[in-house]
């Protein structure tokens, strides 16, 4: 008699199924509706194909389109495979490599046949049509287990040199799988996949762009073409995403930065920002705001060196974990030619000492803390720095203000006793909340837990993680309203961390603020305080930031507000524009009174039509345009045109000044 498998379902019930049964069989046994809706399964927590047989008794949760995260991951993975199949169908001789799902779609890296140029955006329409043909053909996607040697022979026979290279490196004893699409195409893949290509919506994807990519990310290897696409469960989701992309393009901080004359980037300083007067005014306002917040919260501001001896970074552990992202320079004077016109090609002596430009501020803050003898009565000590840092990011990863090499953090480190940790973190949660609300952001709080490779004992990690949990709970944020979530394996190598993920005006999320509970660095750098018992003790070191970096936070603000910054942040808060030159005298009077009231104002007395001036200042995102003519001069009024509004409002000059003063007051200084 055949032994039956016991399949436990989420509702607590148990189904007995014959050996060889699949999750699809269980769905069919429950009912035809579920059989149709089920697209995959979680078997003992692992996401699997709906038609993959059980290997024994198991816990089963059937996956439907309502399980959107899983469903999207499956669909995007399948779209990537269909993309590769379509390219090889249209262009025989194309070599395929790998193609994963991404946060909003998929891509696949391919090598065009030698008989043609690399694929371009002009090829995408034909590839899309072929993908739709494959989807509509409803080809079964079936899983097969192959040996390593079978894979090598298959790829070599097909001329797939990249796949063959990868197969040769696979471990002999590991279960290796391929997936067939119908009978005529297959790919090496761990899976899982949907049951067939027809489970995809042919109108729910779009190929978006192409880019160059190197095989295995190494620029010494052959160059491939990466074809990107976005994929969704249905056309409605796709259209909503394309609308978001269109809106995001309008809000691109690089585009708006040019239009508003805020900053520029140049090859002379890869990854560093040239701030123009307008952009640096935003910076100054943010910096002044953050200083007021930190002063009110008991922080002491310091300034630490850019260059520190590499031995300090070795002791802290950063050199071993982070050296490839650091800029190091030899501690030597380069030789110059005889005429003194410039440096000769320098050579570094084997015994030269090395300095590193700081990629973070924390080791320097420990050195400040260690000056003198600190008593437990002095704790907590909160040291803050608007600290400029440098990180050696790859050129290809740089992106406007969002990913740079030189950046300035609103950084601070709190040195405290173990008994003070929860209260200090709770207070920081409230401080961060007040800042984000001042800018109109909603946010989620997440706890990133210990990574696989880390410093410190398990007991210290247990304690540090629990302290952060307790602090968030005491702040009233460990709940659904604040999107509370724990993220296994995503902590720093020295500490768990709380993360603040902001949601912007078009629904994108940005991870900005963080606080980390660190017992490793104080130990490695020998930081101590004198306890009540007269002995030396290690402080706990809390690393924290709210903006993250000024560069990135400004980029986020520009895109969040689509350039229409709050008046208190706007570089120019108002422009006084004349209709006719006879009103120039009154315009100068209005401008002078606004300046006296502390408003950042300019006058526009050019001999241009007022509609031209309105358009120009709208593009520059000036919050208020105060239009004056002879009537306004005679009546002592101004016609206020507010950015984004259709109609102007005529008001007495004193009333307009009062309105602008109120809007120009930073939120933390308002009554």
C-alpha positions in Angstrom: 0.0 0.0 0.0 1.4 3.4 -1.0 2.2 5.6 2.0 0.3 9.0 1.9 2.0 12.3 2.4 0.7 14.7 5.1 0.5 18.2 3.7 -0.2 20.8 6.4 -2.1 24.0 5.3 -2.1 27.5 6.9 -5.5 27.0 8.4 -4.3 24.1 10.5 -5.9 21.4 8.3 -3.9 18.5 6.9 -4.4 16.9 3.5 -3.2 13.4 2.7 -1.8 13.1 -0.8 -0.2 10.3 -2.8 3.5 10.3 -3.4 4.4 12.3 -6.5 1.6 14.8 -5.8 2.2 18.5 -6.4 1.0 21.7 -4.8 -1.2 22.0 -8.0 -2.9 18.7 -7.0 -3.6 20.1 -3.5 -5.1 23.2 -5.0 -7.3 21.1 -7.3 -8.4 19.0 -4.4 -9.5 22.1 -2.5 -11.5 23.5 -5.3 -11.5 24.7 -9.0 -11.3 28.3 -8.0 -8.1 27.9 -6.1 -6.7 25.5 -8.8 -7.1 28.3 -11.3 -5.7 31.1 -9.0 -2.7 29.2 -7.6 0.5 30.2 -9.4 3.2 28.8 -7.1 3.7 27.4 -3.6 5.7 27.9 -0.5 6.8 24.4 0.7 8.3 24.5 4.2 8.8 28.2 3.6 10.6 27.8 0.2 9.0 29.3 -2.9 8.6 26.6 -5.5 6.9 25.7 -8.8 3.3 24.8 -8.5 4.0 21.5 -10.4 7.1 20.4 -8.5 6.3 17.2 -6.6 6.5 17.0 -2.8 9.5 15.1 -1.4 7.8 14.2 1.8 5.5 15.5 4.5 5.4 19.3 4.2 3.9 22.6 5.2 2.2 24.2 2.2 1.0 27.8 1.5 -0.4 28.3 -2.0 0.6 31.5 -3.7 -1.8 33.5 -5.8 -1.7 36.9 -7.5 -2.9 38.4 -4.2 0.5 37.5 -2.7 1.9 40.4 -4.7 5.5 40.3 -3.7 5.9 36.6 -4.6 3.8 36.9 -7.7 5.8 39.9 -9.0 9.1 38.1 -8.4 7.9 35.1 -10.3 6.5 37.1 -13.2 9.6 39.2 -13.6 11.8 36.2 -13.5 9.7 34.6 -16.2 9.8 37.8 -18.3 13.6 37.7 -18.2 13.6 34.2 -19.5 11.1 35.0 -22.2 13.3 38.0 -23.2 16.3 35.7 -23.6 14.3 33.2 -25.6 12.9 36.0 -27.9 16.3 37.4 -28.6 17.7 34.0 -29.5 14.7 33.3 -31.7 15.0 36.5 -33.6 18.8 36.6 -33.8 20.3 33.1 -34.0 23.9 32.9 -32.7 23.1 35.2 -29.7 24.8 34.0 -26.6 22.8 34.3 -23.3 24.3 34.8 -19.8 22.0 35.7 -16.9 18.9 37.7 -16.2 17.5 38.4 -12.8 14.3 40.1 -11.6 14.8 43.7 -10.3 12.8 45.9 -8.0 10.5 47.0 -10.9 11.2 44.6 -13.7 14.0 42.5 -15.1 17.0 42.5 -17.4 19.1 40.0 -19.3 22.7 40.2 -20.4 23.3 38.9 -23.9 26.1 38.8 -26.6 25.0 39.7 -30.1 26.1 37.4 -32.9 29.4 38.4 -34.5 27.6 39.1 -37.7 25.8 42.2 -36.3 26.4 45.2 -34.1 25.4 45.1 -30.4 21.7 45.3 -29.7 20.3 48.8 -29.5 17.1 50.5 -28.5 15.9 50.2 -32.1 15.8 46.4 -31.6 13.4 46.5 -28.7 10.0 46.7 -30.6 10.7 43.5 -32.5 11.9 41.8 -29.3 8.8 42.8 -27.5 6.6 41.4 -30.3 8.4 38.1 -30.2 8.1 38.0 -26.4 4.3 38.4 -26.8 4.2 35.6 -29.3 6.0 33.3 -26.8 3.7 34.3 -24.0 0.6 33.7 -26.1 1.9 30.3 -27.1 1.4 29.2 -23.5 4.6 27.1 -23.5 5.0 24.9 -20.4 7.9 25.8 -18.1 9.3 22.5 -16.8 12.0 21.9 -14.3 14.7 19.3 -14.9 17.7 18.2 -12.8 20.9 17.8 -14.8 24.5 16.8 -14.0 27.3 19.3 -14.2 28.8 17.4 -17.1 25.5 17.4 -19.0 25.3 21.2 -18.6 28.9 21.7 -19.8 28.3 19.5 -22.9 25.0 21.2 -23.7 26.4 24.7 -23.6 29.6 23.9 -25.5 27.6 22.1 -28.2 25.4 25.2 -28.6 28.3 27.6 -28.7 27.3 29.2 -25.4 30.8 29.9 -24.1 29.6 32.1 -21.2 27.2 29.5 -19.9 29.8 26.7 -20.3 32.3 28.7 -18.3 29.8 29.1 -15.5 28.8 25.5 -15.6 32.4 24.4 -15.2 32.6 26.3 -11.9 29.5 24.7 -10.4 30.0 22.3 -7.6 29.8 18.6 -8.6 27.5 17.5 -5.8 25.0 20.3 -6.0 21.5 19.7 -7.5 21.7 21.6 -10.8 18.5 22.5 -12.6 17.4 23.8 -16.0 14.0 25.0 -17.1 12.5 24.2 -20.5 10.2 26.5 -22.4 8.1 24.1 -24.4 10.4 21.7 -26.2 12.7 24.0 -28.1 14.4 26.3 -25.5 16.0 26.0 -22.1 18.1 27.9 -19.6 20.1 27.1 -16.6 18.2 28.3 -13.6 17.4 27.6 -9.9 13.8 28.7 -10.4 11.1 28.8 -9.4 8.9 29.7 -12.4 5.2 29.9 -13.3 3.6 26.8 -14.8 3.7 28.2 -18.4 4.5 31.4 -20.3 0.7 31.9 -20.8 0.5 32.7 -17.0 2.1 36.1 -17.9 0.1 39.0 -19.1 1.4 39.9 -22.6 0.4 43.5 -22.1 2.0 43.9 -18.6 5.6 44.4 -19.7 7.7 46.9 -21.6 11.4 46.8 -22.7 12.8 50.2 -21.6 16.5 50.5 -22.5 19.8 48.9 -23.3 23.2 49.4 -21.7 26.7 47.9 -21.9 27.7 45.4 -19.3 30.8 43.3 -18.8 30.7 39.5 -18.4 30.7 38.9 -14.6 31.1 42.6 -14.0 34.8 42.6 -14.9 35.9 45.3 -17.5 38.7 42.9 -18.7 36.0 40.5 -19.9 33.9 40.7 -23.1 31.3 43.4 -23.3 27.7 42.3 -23.4 24.4 44.1 -23.9 22.1 44.4 -21.0 18.4 44.7 -22.1 16.2 46.2 -19.4 12.4 45.8 -19.0 9.7 46.5 -16.5 7.2 43.8 -15.7 4.0 43.6 -13.8 1.0 41.4 -13.2 -1.4 43.3 -15.4 -1.7 46.2 -17.8 -3.1 48.5 -15.1 0.0 48.1 -12.9 2.2 48.6 -15.9 0.5 51.8 -16.9 0.6 53.1 -13.4 4.4 52.4 -13.3 5.0 54.1 -16.6 3.1 57.1 -15.3 5.3 57.2 -12.2 8.4 57.0 -14.5 7.1 59.9 -16.5 6.5 61.9 -13.4 9.9 60.9 -12.0 11.6 62.1 -15.2 9.9 65.5 -14.8 11.2 65.6 -11.2 14.8 64.4 -12.0 17.0 66.5 -9.7 19.7 66.7 -12.4 17.3 68.3 -14.9 15.8 70.6 -12.2 19.2 71.4 -10.9 20.2 72.9 -14.3 16.9 74.8 -14.7 17.2 76.2 -11.2 20.9 76.8 -11.5 21.7 74.9 -8.3 24.8 72.8 -9.1 26.7 71.0 -11.8 28.9 67.9 -12.0 32.0 67.7 -14.2 34.7 65.3 -15.3 37.3 67.4 -13.5 35.9 66.0 -10.2 34.1 62.7 -10.7 31.5 62.2 -8.1 31.9 65.6 -6.4 29.4 68.5 -6.7 30.1 72.1 -7.8 27.5 74.0 -5.8 26.2 77.3 -7.4 25.0 80.2 -5.2 21.4 79.0 -5.5 22.1 75.4 -4.5 24.4 76.4 -1.7 21.7 78.6 -0.2 19.5 75.5 0.1 22.5 73.8 1.8 23.0 76.7 4.2 19.4 76.7 5.2 19.4 73.0 5.9 22.6 73.2 7.8 21.3 76.0 10.0 18.1 74.1 10.6 20.0 70.9 11.6 22.3 72.9 13.9 19.4 74.3 15.7 17.9 70.9 16.1 21.2 69.4 17.4 21.9 72.3 19.7 18.4 71.9 21.2 19.0 68.2 21.7 22.3 68.6 23.6 24.8 67.8 20.9 28.3 69.4 20.9 29.6 70.2 17.4 33.2 69.3 16.5 35.4 69.2 13.4 37.8 66.3 12.6 40.6 65.8 10.0 40.1 64.6 6.5 43.3 62.6 6.4 44.2 60.0 9.1 47.0 57.4 9.3 46.0 54.1 7.7 47.0 52.4 11.0 44.0 54.0 12.7 41.7 52.5 10.1 43.4 49.1 10.5 42.8 49.3 14.2 39.1 50.3 13.8 38.5 47.4 11.3 37.5 49.6 8.4 40.7 49.0 6.4 40.0 45.2 6.4 36.4 45.6 5.5 36.3 48.8 3.4 39.7 49.5 1.9 38.5 49.1 -1.7 36.1 52.0 -1.1 38.7 54.3 0.5 41.1 56.8 -1.1 44.7 56.3 0.2 47.6 58.6 -0.4 51.3 58.1 0.6 52.7 60.4 3.3 55.4 61.9 1.0 56.2 64.9 -1.0 56.2 64.2 -4.7 59.3 65.1 -6.7 59.1 67.9 -9.2 61.0 68.4 -12.4 64.0 70.8 -12.6 62.0 73.7 -13.9 59.4 73.3 -11.1 56.6 73.1 -13.7 54.8 70.2 -12.1 55.1 66.8 -10.4 57.1 64.1 -12.0 55.5 60.7 -12.2 55.8 59.9 -8.5 57.1 56.6 -7.2 56.1 55.4 -3.8 58.9 54.2 -1.5 58.3 50.6 -0.2 58.5 51.9 3.4 56.3 54.9 2.9 53.6 55.6 5.4 50.1 55.8 4.1 47.2 58.1 4.9 43.5 57.6 4.1 40.8 60.1 3.4 38.1 59.4 5.8 35.0 57.6 4.4 33.2 58.1 7.7 33.6 60.1 10.9 33.3 57.6 13.7 37.0 56.7 14.4 37.9 60.4 14.6 35.0 60.9 17.1 36.3 58.2 19.3 39.7 60.0 19.3 38.0 63.2 20.5 36.1 61.2 23.2 39.4 59.7 24.4 41.0 63.1 25.2 41.2 63.4 28.9 39.4 61.3 31.5 35.7 60.9 31.2 33.5 60.1 34.2 30.1 58.3 34.1 28.7 61.6 35.3 29.7 63.2 32.0 27.6 60.6 30.0 25.9 60.7 27.6 28.3 62.8 25.5 26.8 63.6 22.1 29.4 64.7 19.5 28.0 66.0 16.2 29.8 67.0 13.0 28.9 68.2 9.5 31.5 65.9 8.4 32.8 65.8 4.8 33.7 62.2 3.7 35.0 60.5 0.6 34.2 57.0 -0.8 35.7 55.5 -3.9 32.5 54.6 -5.7 32.9 53.2 -9.2 32.3 55.7 -12.0 29.4 53.7 -13.4 27.6 53.8 -10.0 27.7 57.6 -9.7 24.3 59.3 -10.1 23.8 63.0 -9.7 23.5 64.0 -6.0 22.1 60.6 -5.1 25.4 58.7 -5.3 28.6 60.7 -5.1 32.2 60.3 -4.0 32.4 63.4 -1.8 29.5 64.0 0.6 28.8 65.7 3.9 26.8 64.0 6.7 24.8 65.4 9.5 26.7 62.9 11.6 26.8 62.4 15.3 28.0 59.8 17.8 26.5 59.4 21.3 28.8 57.8 24.0 26.7 56.5 26.8 26.4 53.8 29.5 24.5 50.6 28.7 21.7 51.8 31.0 21.3 55.0 28.9 21.1 53.3 25.4 17.3 52.8 25.2 16.5 56.3 26.3 19.0 57.8 23.9 17.7 55.8 21.0 14.1 56.7 22.0 15.0 60.4 22.1 16.6 60.1 18.6 13.5 58.4 17.3 11.5 61.5 18.4 14.1 63.9 17.0 14.1 62.2 13.6 10.3 62.2 13.6 10.1 65.9 14.2 12.6 66.5 11.3 10.9 64.4 8.7 7.5 65.8 9.6 8.9 69.4 9.1 9.6 68.4 5.5 6.2 66.6 5.0 7.6 63.1 4.7 5.9 59.9 6.0 8.3 57.1 6.8 8.7 53.5 7.9 11.1 52.3 10.6 13.1 49.1 10.0 15.6 47.2 12.2 18.5 45.7 10.3 19.9 42.7 12.1 23.3 41.0 12.4 25.0 40.1 9.0 26.7 36.8 8.4 30.2 38.4 8.7 30.5 40.6 11.7 32.6 41.7 14.7 31.6 41.2 18.3 30.1 38.4 20.4 26.7 36.9 20.0 25.7 38.2 23.4 26.6 41.7 22.5 24.6 41.4 19.3 21.6 40.0 21.2 21.8 42.9 23.6 22.2 45.6 20.9 19.3 44.3 18.8 17.0 44.1 21.8 17.9 47.7 22.9 16.9 49.0 19.5 13.6 47.1 19.6 12.8 48.4 23.1 13.6 52.0 22.2 11.3 51.9 19.1 8.6 50.4 21.3 9.0 53.1 23.9 8.8 55.7 21.1 5.5 54.2 20.0 6.8 53.3 16.6 7.0 49.5 16.7 3.7 49.1 14.9 2.0 49.0 11.5 1.5 52.7 11.4 5.2 53.2 11.2 5.8 50.2 8.9 7.8 48.4 11.6 9.8 45.5 10.1 12.9 43.5 11.0 15.5 42.8 8.2 17.6 39.8 8.9 21.3 40.0 7.8 21.2 43.7 6.8 23.1 45.3 9.7 26.5 46.8 9.6 29.5 44.5 10.3 29.9 46.2 13.7 26.3 46.9 14.8 22.6 46.4 14.2 20.8 49.6 13.0 17.5 51.3 12.8 16.7 52.7 9.4 14.2 55.4 8.4 12.7 54.9 4.9 11.0 58.0 3.6 8.1 58.0 1.1 8.2 60.8 -1.4 5.4 62.5 -3.3 5.2 59.9 -6.0 5.5 56.9 -3.7 9.2 56.1 -4.0 11.1 55.2 -0.8 14.5 56.5 0.3 16.5 55.1 3.1 18.0 58.1 4.9 18.2 58.3 8.7 19.9 55.6 10.8 21.1 54.9 14.4 23.4 52.0 15.2 24.2 50.5 18.6 27.9 49.7 18.6 30.0 47.9 21.2 32.7 46.9 18.8 34.4 50.2 17.9 34.8 51.5 21.5 36.5 48.2 22.2 38.8 48.1 19.2 39.8 51.8 19.7 40.1 51.4 23.5 37.5 54.0 24.5 36.7 54.1 28.2 35.1 56.0 31.0 35.4 55.8 34.8 32.4 54.2 36.3 30.8 54.8 39.7 32.9 51.9 41.0 36.1 53.7 40.0 37.0 51.2 37.3 37.3 51.7 33.6 34.3 50.7 31.5 33.5 50.7 27.8 30.9 53.1 26.6 28.3 52.1 24.0 28.6 54.2 20.9 25.5 55.1 19.0 26.1 56.2 15.4 23.3 58.4 14.0 22.3 60.6 11.1 19.0 62.1 10.0 19.6 63.6 6.6 22.2 61.0 5.8 24.1 63.2 3.5 23.3 66.7 2.5 23.9 66.0 -1.2 21.5 63.1 -1.3 18.9 64.7 0.9 18.8 67.8 -1.3 18.4 65.6 -4.3 15.5 63.9 -2.6 13.9 67.2 -1.6 14.2 68.5 -5.2 12.4 65.5 -6.6 9.9 65.3 -3.7 8.8 68.9 -4.3 9.4 68.8 -8.1 11.6 71.8 -7.6 8.9 73.8 -5.8 10.7 74.0 -2.5 9.0 75.4 0.6 9.5 79.1 0.7 12.0 78.9 3.6 14.3 76.6 1.6 13.9 78.4 -1.8 17.1 80.1 -2.9 15.1 83.1 -4.1 11.9 83.4 -2.3 10.3 86.2 -4.4 10.9 88.2 -7.5 9.5 91.7 -8.0 8.7 92.1 -11.7 7.5 95.2 -13.5 4.9 95.5 -16.2 6.2 98.8 -17.5 9.4 100.7 -16.9 7.5 103.6 -15.3 7.0 101.3 -12.3 10.8 100.7 -11.8 11.0 103.1 -8.9 8.2 101.4 -7.0 9.6 98.0 -7.8 12.9 99.0 -6.2 11.1 100.3 -3.1 9.2 97.0 -2.8 12.4 95.0 -3.2 14.2 97.1 -0.5 11.3 96.6 2.0 11.3 92.8 1.3 15.1 92.6 1.8 14.7 94.6 5.1 12.2 92.0 6.2 14.7 89.2 5.6 13.2 87.9 2.4 15.6 86.6 -0.3 14.3 88.7 -3.2 15.4 89.9 -6.6 13.9 92.5 -9.0 13.3 92.0 -12.7 13.2 95.4 -14.4 13.9 94.1 -17.9 12.1 95.5 -20.8 10.2 92.3 -21.5 6.6 91.4 -21.6 5.2 90.2 -18.2 4.1 86.8 -19.6 7.7 86.2 -20.6 8.9 87.0 -17.1 6.3 84.8 -15.6 7.3 81.8 -17.7 11.0 82.3 -17.0 10.6 82.6 -13.2 8.2 79.6 -13.2 10.8 77.5 -14.8 13.3 78.7 -12.1 10.7 77.6 -9.5 10.5 81.0 -7.8 7.7 80.6 -5.1 6.2 84.1 -5.5 6.3 86.6 -8.3 5.2 90.1 -7.2 4.0 92.0 -10.3 3.9 95.8 -10.1 2.6 98.4 -12.6 1.5 102.0 -12.2 -1.8 101.0 -10.5 0.1 99.0 -7.9 2.5 101.9 -7.4 -0.4 104.4 -6.9 -2.3 102.1 -4.5 0.7 100.7 -2.6 -0.2 97.1 -3.6 1.4 94.1 -5.3 -0.2 91.4 -7.5 1.1 88.1 -6.1 1.5 85.2 -8.5 2.2 82.0 -6.5 4.0 79.1 -8.3 1.5 76.4 -9.3 -1.6 78.6 -9.0 -3.6 80.0 -11.9 -4.7 83.3 -10.5 -2.9 86.2 -9.0 -4.0 88.0 -5.8 -3.7 91.7 -5.4 -2.9 92.7 -1.8 -1.4 95.6 0.2 2.4 95.6 0.3 2.5 95.2 4.1 0.2 92.2 3.9 2.4 90.6 1.2 5.5 91.1 3.3 3.8 89.6 6.4 2.7 86.6 4.2 6.2 86.1 2.9 7.8 86.4 6.3 5.6 83.7 7.7 6.3 81.3 4.8 10.1 82.1 4.9 10.3 81.2 8.6 11.8 77.7 9.0 9.3 75.3 10.6 11.3 74.9 13.8 11.1 78.6 14.5 7.4 79.1 13.9 5.1 79.7 16.9 
